[in-house]
Amino acid sequence: MNKLPKIGNTELYTVRVLNMSVAQYYGVVKEYNQIVVATRELNKKELEKSGDKGELNLYYSVRYNLNKLVLEKLKGVK
């Protein structure tokens, strides 16, 4: 697994690592990264203003989309 840089907020670090681990396990890393980049672009001003708290909210909101990707992947396998 690629090592993500650990930052001051351990909850943020944990969320990032867990999301990426799930994406890697189910083979949806590329799609997950595209969602993160797109969401980050949409919320650029909010992220600059909120700092770590905004980043944490971003990863929690992206988790919903990650879960949808995993569900689609599982339905496609069956």
Disulfide bonds with the S-S distance in Angstrom:
none
